[in-house]
Structure formats: structure tokens, C-alpha cells
Amino acid sequence: MVKVKPFAAIRPPKAIVTEVAARPYDVLNSQEAKAEAGEKSLLHITKPEIDFDPIIDEHSQPAYDKAVENFKKWQEKGWLVQDKKECYYVYAQTMNGRTQYGIVLCANVDDYLTGKIKKHELTRKDKEEDRMIHVRIQNANIEPVFFAYPDNTEINAIVKKYTDGKPEYDFVAPDDGFGHHFWVIDNDEDIKRITEIFSTIPAFYVADGHHRTAAAALVGEEKRRQNPNHRGDEEYNYFMAVVFPESHLKIIDYNRVVKDLNGLTPEQFIQKLGEDFEIKDMGTEIYKPKNLHNFSMYIGGHWYSLTAKKGTYDDNDPIGCLDVTICSNLIFDKLLDIKDLRTSKRIDFVGGIRGLGELKKRVDSGEMAAAFALYPVSMKQLIRIADTGNIMPPKTTWFEPKLRSGLAIHKLER
């Protein structure tokens, strides 16, 4: 069962929340961040290289020093203010008329180390260390991680009690067009009950932010080793997360484009695909996959429906039955000789939030030879894989909306 706690968030005053809140560090490059960041934007803390002209290496010591300087400055100026008591918070996001409601809380380092916080992706040590530096230098979790948990009706009822009232923050972000809503759960009885209910929840599932999760937990573990008087109740034993009921979350497709056909003509390539797929030419109108094991391909100005033939996959294998696995095995490996999706320069990945028109654009421009759209993975599949200790292939899941940074920050010391 998982262990959680409330915390006294550092967050912006209501009047300037839209000026402080920002997109996550990893969805913008440095140039985009510099163009987007206003005077009070959290991007000056999460991407401090933008404060230099010209922009400097984000991994350099001057950039790290600037991040610490800016975090201190934002607090001194009152752009970020710490709450006086430990609370839970509700963070809701609205996209395309659909709203998902999460709780902002502190998850436990031990739960990550012992596998109660379950992951479905591999992490890279270099990326973990990069994120760990940011947690270390700030002694804080500046940006939250994104978890799912099994639905619980009592938690839903407590959340509804607050969301029926006026939110603390309520705005539509101009850069993504999504609604962001935030409430403070400050009633002691509700805080106590939320803590008790989560102690009956068997696991959290990392939805987005595997490297940030690992970094936050590993810094907590580091601080334990460095503290000769460690007790176990210190603030560094916890890190900030936003947790959503699994039924609220919807995974978006994560698509692929390839630069060449491995020496084959489009006609030869389509013919070879026929060994493993039922193929239908869908014409020039965009075709979206209809269900699992059905793929959309754009090549030579036409869209095609590809349906994997029976016997080419095993529905009893949680990894083997994934469409990303089928696509990788039967198309990229077998026909295109692309063996490692993590390192190959011949393949690129396009988040479904960009739409299938982006795939057409990249092929029509001549940049890419073909594009493949996949049916989205379900939360049920993700949980099955995490529960069985398996790891998804790279670039399998895309969650949207992304969590807004700057609505809450967690200090690792009380």
C-alpha cells in the first residue's frame, strides 16, 4: 500500500498565477522557452540558460547557479509564496471539453524503491543524473511527476466537495489552449481521511515523468545516507506528484515517420507488407486507425489501412501484443532494418497531439519516406504491463494535457 502526505506548497499569488505558471521544461527547447518566458515565468527557474545572451549550455554550472538565484529571487519578490500549513491540492485540466481531476500530494521515496510506484519505461542514468542535479541544487521538487492510481469512490467524493466550490486558480493557458483549475484542500479531517484512504491503495503507476520520478526518489535516498540522524519522517523522504484516477486518463497515440524504405520502392514495400498485414488503399483522405492491431500508413500521397494478420502477434503476451511491438517487429525490423528505435537516425516520433496532418506534411515535404499512425495504448494495457514487471518499448505513450509547472513546488526541508 502506498504512503502519502500533505505539504505546504510554494506557489504563486492568485493575481499572477498566469504569469508564473509555465509549460514543463522538457516540452520546449531553449529558444522556444526564451521567446515564451515573461518576467515572472517559472521558465527562468526550470530553463535558466535562457537568461544568458547568447543562450548557454543548460547543463553548465552558470545555468545551475542562475536557477538557484532565480528560485530565491522569486520567493523574495513574493512571486512564489509558501502556504502556512500542509495541505493537499486538487489540480484539474480541461482539454477538448473533457476534464481530469488529480490530487497534488507527496509520494514516498520508499514506495518507489520497493516497487509500489510502478514504472513501464526504462530510464537512462545520464537523464536521471541531470534531473537529480536540479533537485539537489534547489533542495526542492520544482515540477511534479504524473501518476495514476486505481479509482476510489471516497476520494472522488472528497475531490468533488472542493471542486463544487470556487477554484483558487482558474485559467486557460494561451500556449496550449487547455484549462487549468486548482483548489486547496485545507480541512484537517479531509486531509487526514485522504492520507488514510491512500494507505489502502496498492500502487501508483508512473504515467509521465519516469526520469523526474527516479531523480526525486534517488535524491531522497541520497539525503538519508548523508544524514547521521535520519529518522524517516524528514521532508526529503517524499516528493511531489499529481495523481489521477486511472479512469480519468486517456493515452494519445505516439506515431512514427521513417526517412527511407531500406532500398525498396513504395510498390515493393507495400507488397512485402502484405505478408503480415491485410492492406487497404484508403485514398487521399486522412485515415485514422480504428482499433488495436490496425495501423494507418501514409506513403506516396495515399493513406493505407494495415491490419496485422492473426498469428503475427500473441495477445497473451503483454508486450508482444502491443501495437508498437507489432509495428517494430514486422515493419521497422523485418522490412526496414531499423533495429534500435532509441538510437536509429532513420526514424522519428510524432506525438498524436500534433494530429495525423503532421505525418502527411513530413512525408509530402520529402523529409520522410513514410509515416505510420498507431492506435493508442489503453490505461488497462499500461497497468497490466507495470503489474507484471514488464517494460514498454520506447515512445509508446503520450499523455496530454501536460502538467503545468509552477502551480505548486515542494521543498525538501520543512
C-alpha positions as CSV (number, residue, x, y, z in Angstrom):
1,M,0.0,0.0,0.0
2,V,1.3,3.5,-0.8
3,K,2.2,6.2,1.7
4,V,1.4,9.9,1.0
5,K,1.4,13.1,2.9
6,P,0.2,16.7,2.6
7,F,2.7,19.5,2.2
8,A,3.0,23.3,2.4
9,A,3.2,24.2,-1.3
10,I,5.2,27.1,-2.6
11,R,3.0,28.7,-5.2
12,P,2.2,32.0,-6.9
13,P,-0.4,34.5,-5.6
14,K,-3.7,34.2,-7.4
15,A,-3.3,37.6,-9.2
16,I,-0.1,36.5,-11.0
17,V,-0.5,32.7,-11.5
18,T,-0.8,33.0,-15.3
19,E,2.4,35.0,-15.4
20,V,4.3,32.4,-13.3
21,A,2.9,29.1,-14.4
22,A,4.7,27.6,-17.4
23,R,4.9,24.6,-19.6
24,P,7.2,21.8,-18.4
25,Y,10.9,22.1,-19.0
26,D,11.0,19.2,-21.5
27,V,8.4,20.3,-24.0
28,L,10.3,23.4,-25.0
29,N,13.8,23.9,-26.4
30,S,15.8,26.8,-25.1
31,Q,14.9,29.2,-27.9
32,E,11.2,28.5,-27.6
33,A,11.4,28.9,-23.8
34,K,13.2,32.3,-24.1
35,A,10.6,33.5,-26.6
36,E,7.8,32.4,-24.3
37,A,9.1,33.4,-20.9
38,G,7.7,36.6,-19.4
39,E,9.4,38.4,-16.5
40,K,7.8,36.2,-13.8
41,S,7.7,32.9,-15.7
42,L,8.9,29.7,-13.9
43,L,10.9,29.0,-17.1
44,H,13.6,31.3,-15.7
45,I,14.0,28.6,-12.9
46,T,13.4,25.5,-15.0
47,K,15.3,26.6,-18.0
48,P,17.7,29.2,-16.6
49,E,20.0,29.1,-19.7
50,I,17.5,31.5,-21.3
51,D,18.7,34.3,-19.1
52,F,22.0,34.5,-20.9
53,D,22.6,36.2,-24.2
54,P,23.5,34.2,-26.2
55,I,21.8,31.2,-24.5
56,I,24.3,29.0,-22.7
57,D,24.5,25.2,-22.2
58,E,21.6,24.2,-19.9
59,H,24.0,21.7,-18.2
60,S,26.7,24.3,-17.4
61,Q,27.4,25.5,-13.8
62,P,26.4,29.1,-14.6
63,A,23.0,27.8,-15.7
64,Y,22.6,25.8,-12.4
65,D,23.7,28.8,-10.4
66,K,21.2,31.0,-12.2
67,A,18.4,28.5,-11.4
68,V,19.2,28.7,-7.7
69,E,19.5,32.5,-7.8
70,N,16.1,32.8,-9.6
71,F,14.3,30.5,-7.3
72,K,15.5,32.6,-4.3
73,K,14.6,35.8,-6.1
74,W,11.1,34.7,-7.0
75,Q,10.4,34.0,-3.3
76,E,12.0,37.3,-2.2
77,K,9.8,39.2,-4.6
78,G,6.7,37.4,-3.5
79,W,6.1,35.7,-6.9
80,L,6.2,32.4,-5.1
81,V,4.9,32.2,-1.5
82,Q,4.8,29.1,0.8
83,D,1.4,28.1,2.3
84,K,1.3,28.3,6.1
85,K,0.0,24.7,6.6
86,E,0.4,21.4,5.0
87,C,-2.5,20.7,2.6
88,Y,-3.5,18.5,-0.3
89,Y,-4.5,20.2,-3.6
90,V,-6.8,19.4,-6.5
91,Y,-5.4,20.1,-9.9
92,A,-7.8,19.7,-12.8
93,Q,-7.1,20.0,-16.5
94,T,-9.7,20.5,-19.3
95,M,-8.9,19.5,-22.9
96,N,-11.5,19.2,-25.7
97,G,-14.4,19.5,-23.3
98,R,-13.1,16.7,-21.1
99,T,-11.7,17.4,-17.5
100,Q,-9.5,15.1,-15.4
101,Y,-9.1,15.7,-11.7
102,G,-5.9,14.9,-9.8
103,I,-4.6,15.4,-6.3
104,V,-1.3,17.1,-5.7
105,L,0.5,15.3,-2.8
106,C,3.8,14.0,-1.7
107,A,4.6,10.4,-2.6
108,N,7.0,8.3,-0.6
109,V,10.6,7.6,-1.6
110,D,10.4,4.0,-0.2
111,D,7.4,3.3,-2.3
112,Y,9.5,4.0,-5.4
113,L,12.5,2.0,-4.2
114,T,10.3,-1.0,-3.3
115,G,8.3,-1.0,-6.5
116,K,4.9,0.2,-5.1
117,I,5.3,3.1,-7.6
118,K,5.3,1.1,-10.8
119,K,7.0,2.1,-14.0
120,H,6.5,1.0,-17.6
121,E,9.6,2.6,-19.2
122,L,13.3,2.2,-18.9
123,T,15.2,5.2,-17.6
124,R,18.7,6.3,-18.6
125,K,21.3,7.1,-15.9
126,D,22.5,10.2,-17.7
127,K,19.0,11.7,-17.8
128,E,18.4,10.6,-14.2
129,E,21.6,12.4,-13.1
130,D,20.6,15.6,-15.0
131,R,17.3,15.8,-13.2
132,M,18.9,14.9,-9.8
133,I,21.2,17.9,-10.1
134,H,18.1,20.2,-10.3
135,V,16.5,18.6,-7.3
136,R,19.8,18.8,-5.3
137,I,20.7,22.4,-6.1
138,Q,17.2,23.7,-5.3
139,N,16.5,21.3,-2.4
140,A,13.0,21.1,-3.9
141,N,10.8,19.4,-6.4
142,I,10.1,22.3,-8.7
143,E,8.0,20.3,-11.2
144,P,5.6,17.5,-10.3
145,V,5.5,14.0,-11.6
146,F,2.4,12.4,-13.1
147,F,0.9,9.2,-11.6
148,A,-2.2,7.2,-12.0
149,Y,-4.0,5.2,-9.3
150,P,-6.9,2.7,-9.1
151,D,-10.2,4.6,-8.9
152,N,-11.6,5.2,-5.4
153,T,-15.2,6.5,-4.9
154,E,-14.5,8.1,-1.5
155,I,-11.5,10.1,-2.8
156,N,-13.7,11.1,-5.8
157,A,-16.3,12.4,-3.4
158,I,-13.8,14.4,-1.4
159,V,-12.4,15.9,-4.6
160,K,-16.0,16.8,-5.7
161,K,-16.7,18.5,-2.5
162,Y,-13.9,21.0,-3.2
163,T,-14.4,21.3,-7.0
164,D,-18.0,22.2,-6.5
165,G,-16.6,25.4,-4.9
166,K,-14.7,28.3,-6.4
167,P,-11.1,27.4,-7.5
168,E,-8.0,29.1,-6.2
169,Y,-6.7,29.2,-9.8
170,D,-8.8,29.0,-13.0
171,F,-7.3,29.9,-16.4
172,V,-6.9,28.8,-20.0
173,A,-3.3,28.8,-21.0
174,P,-2.7,30.7,-24.2
175,D,0.1,28.5,-25.4
176,D,-1.8,25.2,-25.2
177,G,-5.5,26.3,-25.0
178,F,-6.2,23.9,-22.1
179,G,-8.0,24.8,-18.9
180,H,-6.1,24.6,-15.6
181,H,-8.0,24.6,-12.3
182,F,-6.7,24.4,-8.8
183,W,-8.3,24.1,-5.3
184,V,-6.7,23.9,-1.8
185,I,-7.8,21.0,0.5
186,D,-7.1,22.6,3.9
187,N,-9.7,20.9,6.1
188,D,-7.9,18.8,8.7
189,E,-10.5,16.0,8.7
190,D,-10.4,15.8,4.9
191,I,-6.6,15.8,4.9
192,K,-6.5,13.0,7.5
193,R,-9.0,10.9,5.5
194,I,-7.2,11.3,2.2
195,T,-4.0,10.1,3.9
196,E,-5.9,7.1,5.3
197,I,-7.5,6.2,2.1
198,F,-4.3,6.2,0.1
199,S,-2.8,3.8,2.7
200,T,-5.3,1.3,1.3
201,I,-4.3,1.9,-2.4
202,P,-2.0,-0.8,-3.6
203,A,0.1,1.1,-6.1
204,F,0.8,4.2,-8.1
205,Y,1.6,4.0,-11.8
206,V,4.0,6.4,-13.4
207,A,2.2,7.9,-16.3
208,D,4.6,10.7,-17.4
209,G,7.9,11.7,-15.9
210,H,9.9,8.5,-15.4
211,H,13.3,10.3,-15.2
212,R,11.9,13.0,-12.8
213,T,10.4,10.3,-10.6
214,A,13.7,8.4,-10.4
215,A,15.6,11.6,-9.8
216,A,13.3,12.7,-7.0
217,A,13.4,9.4,-5.2
218,L,17.2,8.9,-5.6
219,V,17.9,12.4,-4.2
220,G,15.7,11.5,-1.2
221,E,17.7,8.3,-0.8
222,E,21.0,10.3,-1.0
223,K,19.9,12.6,1.7
224,R,19.1,9.7,4.0
225,R,22.7,8.4,3.6
226,Q,24.1,11.9,4.3
227,N,22.1,12.4,7.5
228,P,23.6,10.6,10.5
229,N,20.4,11.4,12.5
230,H,18.0,10.2,9.8
231,R,14.6,9.3,11.4
232,G,12.4,8.6,8.4
233,D,9.9,11.4,8.8
234,E,12.0,14.1,7.2
235,E,10.5,16.0,4.2
236,Y,13.2,14.6,1.8
237,N,11.5,11.2,2.3
238,Y,8.8,12.5,0.0
239,F,8.5,14.0,-3.4
240,M,5.7,15.9,-5.2
241,A,3.3,14.2,-7.6
242,V,-0.1,14.8,-9.2
243,V,-2.1,11.5,-9.0
244,F,-5.1,10.9,-11.2
245,P,-7.7,8.1,-11.1
246,E,-6.9,5.8,-13.9
247,S,-10.4,6.2,-15.5
248,H,-9.7,9.9,-15.9
249,L,-6.7,9.4,-18.1
250,K,-6.5,8.9,-21.8
251,I,-3.4,8.0,-23.6
252,I,-2.8,9.6,-27.0
253,D,-1.2,7.8,-30.0
254,Y,2.5,8.1,-30.5
255,N,3.3,7.8,-34.2
256,R,6.3,7.1,-36.3
257,V,7.9,8.5,-39.5
258,V,10.8,6.9,-41.4
259,K,13.4,8.6,-43.7
260,D,13.8,5.8,-46.2
261,L,12.4,2.4,-47.3
262,N,15.7,0.5,-47.0
263,G,16.3,0.4,-50.8
264,L,12.7,-0.7,-51.6
265,T,10.4,1.2,-53.9
266,P,7.0,2.1,-52.4
267,E,5.4,-0.6,-54.5
268,Q,7.9,-3.2,-53.3
269,F,7.5,-2.1,-49.7
270,I,3.7,-2.4,-49.9
271,Q,3.9,-5.8,-51.5
272,K,6.2,-7.1,-48.7
273,L,3.9,-5.6,-46.1
274,G,1.2,-7.9,-47.5
275,E,3.0,-10.9,-45.9
276,D,1.9,-9.8,-42.4
277,F,-0.9,-7.3,-42.9
278,E,-4.2,-7.0,-44.6
279,I,-3.8,-3.9,-46.7
280,K,-6.5,-1.5,-48.0
281,D,-5.8,1.7,-50.0
282,M,-7.9,4.4,-48.3
283,G,-7.2,7.1,-50.8
284,T,-6.0,10.6,-50.2
285,E,-8.2,11.4,-47.1
286,I,-6.5,11.0,-43.7
287,Y,-7.2,7.6,-42.3
288,K,-7.0,7.0,-38.5
289,P,-6.6,3.5,-37.0
290,K,-9.9,2.1,-35.9
291,N,-8.8,-0.4,-33.2
292,L,-5.9,-2.4,-31.8
293,H,-3.7,-4.1,-34.4
294,N,-5.0,-1.7,-37.1
295,F,-2.4,0.8,-38.4
296,S,-2.5,3.8,-40.7
297,M,0.3,4.3,-43.2
298,Y,0.9,7.3,-45.4
299,I,3.1,6.8,-48.4
300,G,3.2,8.1,-52.0
301,G,0.3,10.5,-51.4
302,H,-2.1,7.8,-50.2
303,W,-3.3,6.5,-46.8
304,Y,-3.5,2.8,-46.2
305,S,-5.1,0.6,-43.6
306,L,-2.8,-2.1,-42.3
307,T,-4.4,-4.8,-40.1
308,A,-2.0,-7.3,-38.6
309,K,-2.8,-10.9,-39.6
310,K,-3.7,-13.5,-37.0
311,G,-0.6,-15.4,-35.9
312,T,1.7,-12.4,-36.2
313,Y,1.3,-11.5,-32.6
314,D,0.3,-13.1,-29.2
315,D,-2.5,-11.5,-27.3
316,N,-1.4,-13.4,-24.2
317,D,2.0,-11.6,-24.2
318,P,1.5,-8.2,-22.6
319,I,4.5,-6.8,-24.6
320,G,4.1,-8.8,-27.7
321,C,0.5,-7.8,-28.3
322,L,1.3,-4.1,-28.1
323,D,0.9,-2.3,-31.5
324,V,4.3,-0.6,-31.0
325,T,5.9,-4.1,-30.7
326,I,4.0,-5.4,-33.8
327,C,5.0,-2.4,-35.8
328,S,8.6,-2.6,-34.7
329,N,8.9,-6.3,-35.4
330,L,7.0,-6.6,-38.7
331,I,7.8,-3.2,-40.3
332,F,10.9,-1.5,-38.8
333,D,13.0,-4.5,-38.0
334,K,11.9,-7.0,-40.7
335,L,11.5,-4.7,-43.7
336,L,13.4,-1.5,-42.9
337,D,16.3,-3.0,-40.8
338,I,15.8,-0.5,-38.1
339,K,16.8,-2.5,-35.0
340,D,17.1,0.1,-32.2
341,L,14.4,2.7,-32.0
342,R,16.3,4.6,-29.3
343,T,19.4,5.2,-31.4
344,S,18.4,5.0,-35.1
345,K,18.6,8.3,-37.0
346,R,16.3,6.9,-39.7
347,I,13.2,7.1,-37.6
348,D,11.4,9.9,-35.7
349,F,8.4,10.0,-33.4
350,V,5.4,12.4,-33.5
351,G,3.1,12.8,-30.6
352,G,-0.6,12.4,-31.5
353,I,-1.4,15.8,-30.2
354,R,0.0,17.2,-33.4
355,G,-2.6,15.2,-35.5
356,L,-2.1,13.0,-38.5
357,G,-1.8,16.0,-40.7
358,E,1.7,16.4,-39.3
359,L,2.6,13.0,-40.6
360,K,1.3,13.9,-44.1
361,K,3.2,17.1,-44.0
362,R,6.5,15.5,-43.2
363,V,6.2,12.9,-45.9
364,D,4.9,15.3,-48.6
365,S,7.8,17.7,-47.9
366,G,10.2,14.9,-48.9
367,E,11.8,14.9,-45.4
368,M,10.3,11.4,-44.7
369,A,9.5,8.4,-46.9
370,A,6.5,7.0,-45.0
371,A,4.5,7.6,-41.8
372,F,2.7,5.1,-39.5
373,A,-0.1,6.0,-37.1
374,L,-0.9,3.6,-34.2
375,Y,-4.0,3.0,-32.2
376,P,-3.4,4.4,-28.6
377,V,-2.3,2.2,-25.8
378,S,-5.0,1.9,-23.1
379,M,-4.6,2.5,-19.4
380,K,-5.6,-1.1,-18.9
381,Q,-2.6,-2.2,-21.0
382,L,-0.2,0.1,-19.2
383,I,-1.3,-1.2,-15.8
384,R,-1.1,-4.8,-17.0
385,I,2.5,-4.2,-18.1
386,A,3.5,-2.4,-15.0
387,D,1.9,-5.0,-12.7
388,T,3.7,-7.8,-14.5
389,G,7.1,-6.0,-14.2
390,N,7.4,-5.6,-17.9
391,I,8.8,-2.6,-19.8
392,M,7.1,-0.9,-22.8
393,P,9.1,-0.3,-26.0
394,P,10.3,3.3,-26.3
395,K,7.9,6.1,-27.4
396,T,4.8,4.1,-26.6
397,T,2.6,6.5,-24.6
398,W,1.8,10.2,-24.9
399,F,-0.2,11.9,-22.2
400,E,-1.9,15.2,-22.8
401,P,-2.5,17.7,-21.3
402,K,0.9,18.1,-19.7
403,L,1.0,19.2,-16.1
404,R,1.6,23.0,-15.7
405,S,4.7,23.8,-13.8
406,G,4.6,26.5,-11.1
407,L,1.2,25.8,-9.5
408,A,2.9,24.1,-6.6
409,I,6.5,23.5,-5.5
410,H,7.7,21.1,-2.7
411,K,10.7,22.0,-0.5
412,L,12.7,19.1,0.8
413,E,13.0,20.7,4.2
414,R,10.3,21.9,6.5
